[in-house]
């Protein structure tokens, strides 16, 4: 099972460059650009199945 995720900020033209990250032994990784957190869910996704990242909770 690969633990690689990609993030582009999710904001279209307002996003950031596409970056790839590895989810380590802690089960999560944070994007260095936008601080979006990706958490490994062990029970649902197949290796080739795309999963949309968790929605942002932007502070107002």
TIVO-2410 file (N, C-alpha, C; in nm, 3 decimals):
# residues 60
REC num residu      c1      c2      c3 atome chaine
REC   1      X   0.085  -0.117   0.000     N      A
REC   1      X   0.000   0.000   0.000    CA      A
REC   1      X   0.090   0.124   0.000     C      A
REC   2      X   0.062   0.216  -0.092     N      A
REC   2      X   0.136   0.341  -0.094    CA      A
REC   2      X   0.070   0.440  -0.001     C      A
REC   3      X   0.153   0.524   0.057     N      A
REC   3      X   0.102   0.626   0.147    CA      A
REC   3      X   0.140   0.764   0.094     C      A
REC   4      X   0.127   0.782  -0.037     N      A
REC   4      X   0.163   0.909  -0.102    CA      A
REC   4      X   0.035   0.987  -0.132     C      A
REC   5      X   0.038   1.116  -0.102     N      A
REC   5      X  -0.074   1.205  -0.131    CA      A
REC   5      X  -0.022   1.325  -0.208     C      A
REC   6      X  -0.112   1.394  -0.277     N      A
REC   6      X  -0.077   1.515  -0.351    CA      A
REC   6      X  -0.168   1.628  -0.305     C      A
REC   7      X  -0.113   1.751  -0.305     N      A
REC   7      X  -0.192   1.868  -0.266    CA      A
REC   7      X  -0.156   1.983  -0.359     C      A
REC   8      X  -0.260   2.057  -0.402     N      A
REC   8      X  -0.238   2.177  -0.481    CA      A
REC   8      X  -0.307   2.297  -0.418     C      A
REC   9      X  -0.347   2.282  -0.294     N      A
REC   9      X  -0.414   2.391  -0.223    CA      A
REC   9      X  -0.564   2.395  -0.244     C      A
REC  10      X  -0.613   2.326  -0.346     N      A
REC  10      X  -0.756   2.317  -0.369    CA      A
REC  10      X  -0.822   2.447  -0.410     C      A
REC  11      X  -0.746   2.551  -0.442     N      A
REC  11      X  -0.806   2.679  -0.473    CA      A
REC  11      X  -0.796   2.718  -0.618     C      A
REC  12      X  -0.776   2.623  -0.708     N      A
REC  12      X  -0.764   2.656  -0.850    CA      A
REC  12      X  -0.647   2.751  -0.871     C      A
REC  13      X  -0.673   2.865  -0.932     N      A
REC  13      X  -0.567   2.963  -0.957    CA      A
REC  13      X  -0.514   3.023  -0.828     C      A
REC  14      X  -0.588   3.012  -0.720     N      A
REC  14      X  -0.545   3.067  -0.591    CA      A
REC  14      X  -0.474   2.963  -0.506     C      A
REC  15      X  -0.453   2.844  -0.559     N      A
REC  15      X  -0.388   2.736  -0.484    CA      A
REC  15      X  -0.238   2.756  -0.479     C      A
REC  16      X  -0.165   2.646  -0.475     N      A
REC  16      X  -0.019   2.650  -0.472    CA      A
REC  16      X   0.035   2.541  -0.564     C      A
REC  17      X   0.166   2.536  -0.587     N      A
REC  17      X   0.221   2.431  -0.674    CA      A
REC  17      X   0.185   2.292  -0.623     C      A
REC  18      X   0.165   2.200  -0.715     N      A
REC  18      X   0.135   2.063  -0.679    CA      A
REC  18      X   0.255   2.000  -0.610     C      A
REC  19      X   0.232   1.947  -0.491     N      A
REC  19      X   0.338   1.881  -0.415    CA      A
REC  19      X   0.291   1.742  -0.376     C      A
REC  20      X   0.385   1.649  -0.369     N      A
REC  20      X   0.358   1.512  -0.327    CA      A
REC  20      X   0.423   1.489  -0.192     C      A
REC  21      X   0.353   1.420  -0.103     N      A
REC  21      X   0.404   1.394   0.032    CA      A
REC  21      X   0.381   1.249   0.067     C      A
REC  22      X   0.464   1.196   0.154     N      A
REC  22      X   0.449   1.060   0.205    CA      A
REC  22      X   0.391   1.065   0.345     C      A
REC  23      X   0.289   0.984   0.369     N      A
REC  23      X   0.235   0.972   0.504    CA      A
REC  23      X   0.324   0.875   0.579     C      A
REC  24      X   0.384   0.921   0.686     N      A
REC  24      X   0.480   0.842   0.762    CA      A
REC  24      X   0.414   0.751   0.864     C      A
REC  25      X   0.495   0.703   0.956     N      A
REC  25      X   0.448   0.610   1.058    CA      A
REC  25      X   0.344   0.671   1.151     C      A
REC  26      X   0.340   0.804   1.160     N      A
REC  26      X   0.241   0.870   1.246    CA      A
REC  26      X   0.101   0.868   1.189     C      A
REC  27      X   0.085   0.832   1.060     N      A
REC  27      X  -0.046   0.820   0.999    CA      A
REC  27      X  -0.102   0.949   0.944     C      A
REC  28      X  -0.023   1.058   0.944     N      A
REC  28      X  -0.071   1.185   0.891    CA      A
REC  28      X   0.047   1.265   0.839     C      A
REC  29      X   0.016   1.361   0.749     N      A
REC  29      X   0.117   1.454   0.698    CA      A
REC  29      X   0.046   1.586   0.671     C      A
REC  30      X   0.116   1.697   0.697     N      A
REC  30      X   0.063   1.831   0.673    CA      A
REC  30      X   0.132   1.893   0.553     C      A
REC  31      X   0.056   1.960   0.467     N      A
REC  31      X   0.113   2.028   0.352    CA      A
REC  31      X   0.194   2.149   0.401     C      A
REC  32      X   0.314   2.163   0.351     N      A
REC  32      X   0.400   2.273   0.389    CA      A
REC  32      X   0.355   2.408   0.336     C      A
REC  33      X   0.269   2.409   0.234     N      A
REC  33      X   0.219   2.534   0.177    CA      A
REC  33      X   0.092   2.583   0.248     C      A
REC  34      X  -0.006   2.496   0.259     N      A
REC  34      X  -0.138   2.540   0.306    CA      A
REC  34      X  -0.180   2.478   0.439     C      A
REC  35      X  -0.097   2.394   0.496     N      A
REC  35      X  -0.123   2.329   0.625    CA      A
REC  35      X  -0.241   2.232   0.623     C      A
REC  36      X  -0.289   2.194   0.504     N      A
REC  36      X  -0.394   2.092   0.496    CA      A
REC  36      X  -0.337   1.961   0.549     C      A
REC  37      X  -0.412   1.891   0.632     N      A
REC  37      X  -0.367   1.766   0.691    CA      A
REC  37      X  -0.429   1.649   0.618     C      A
REC  38      X  -0.346   1.551   0.584     N      A
REC  38      X  -0.389   1.427   0.521    CA      A
REC  38      X  -0.368   1.315   0.623     C      A
REC  39      X  -0.475   1.240   0.648     N      A
REC  39      X  -0.472   1.134   0.749    CA      A
REC  39      X  -0.500   1.001   0.681     C      A
REC  40      X  -0.420   0.901   0.712     N      A
REC  40      X  -0.438   0.769   0.656    CA      A
REC  40      X  -0.559   0.702   0.721     C      A
REC  41      X  -0.651   0.656   0.635     N      A
REC  41      X  -0.768   0.581   0.681    CA      A
REC  41      X  -0.743   0.438   0.638     C      A
REC  42      X  -0.728   0.350   0.731     N      A
REC  42      X  -0.680   0.215   0.703    CA      A
REC  42      X  -0.785   0.121   0.645     C      A
REC  43      X  -0.912   0.153   0.650     N      A
REC  43      X  -1.011   0.052   0.616    CA      A
REC  43      X  -1.083   0.070   0.483     C      A
REC  44      X  -1.076   0.185   0.416     N      A
REC  44      X  -1.165   0.207   0.303    CA      A
REC  44      X  -1.103   0.202   0.164     C      A
REC  45      X  -0.999   0.274   0.140     N      A
REC  45      X  -0.950   0.296   0.003    CA      A
REC  45      X  -0.867   0.181  -0.050     C      A
REC  46      X  -0.889   0.150  -0.178     N      A
REC  46      X  -0.802   0.059  -0.248    CA      A
REC  46      X  -0.680   0.137  -0.293     C      A
REC  47      X  -0.571   0.070  -0.327     N      A
REC  47      X  -0.448   0.139  -0.368    CA      A
REC  47      X  -0.469   0.230  -0.489     C      A
REC  48      X  -0.560   0.197  -0.578     N      A
REC  48      X  -0.578   0.277  -0.699    CA      A
REC  48      X  -0.703   0.364  -0.693     C      A
REC  49      X  -0.765   0.378  -0.578     N      A
REC  49      X  -0.887   0.456  -0.564    CA      A
REC  49      X  -0.854   0.596  -0.515     C      A
REC  50      X  -0.905   0.700  -0.587     N      A
REC  50      X  -0.883   0.838  -0.545    CA      A
REC  50      X  -0.978   0.872  -0.432     C      A
REC  51      X  -0.925   0.940  -0.332     N      A
REC  51      X  -1.008   0.987  -0.222    CA      A
REC  51      X  -0.988   1.136  -0.207     C      A
REC  52      X  -1.095   1.209  -0.207     N      A
REC  52      X  -1.089   1.353  -0.191    CA      A
REC  52      X  -1.040   1.385  -0.050     C      A
REC  53      X  -0.947   1.481  -0.037     N      A
REC  53      X  -0.899   1.515   0.096    CA      A
REC  53      X  -1.009   1.577   0.182     C      A
REC  54      X  -0.986   1.581   0.310     N      A
REC  54      X  -1.083   1.638   0.403    CA      A
REC  54      X  -1.106   1.785   0.369     C      A
REC  55      X  -1.228   1.834   0.389     N      A
REC  55      X  -1.256   1.974   0.361    CA      A
REC  55      X  -1.177   2.066   0.455     C      A
REC  56      X  -1.150   2.184   0.406     N      A
REC  56      X  -1.080   2.282   0.488    CA      A
REC  56      X  -1.176   2.342   0.589     C      A
REC  57      X  -1.121   2.383   0.699     N      A
REC  57      X  -1.198   2.455   0.802    CA      A
REC  57      X  -1.128   2.588   0.822     C      A
REC  58      X  -1.148   2.678   0.725     N      A
REC  58      X  -1.082   2.807   0.728    CA      A
REC  58      X  -1.140   2.894   0.840     C      A
REC  59      X  -1.052   2.958   0.913     N      A
REC  59      X  -1.095   3.052   1.017    CA      A
REC  59      X  -1.140   3.181   0.953     C      A
REC  60      X  -1.244   3.239   1.004     N      A
REC  60      X  -1.292   3.367   0.950    CA      A
REC  60      X  -1.254   3.479   1.041     C      A
***
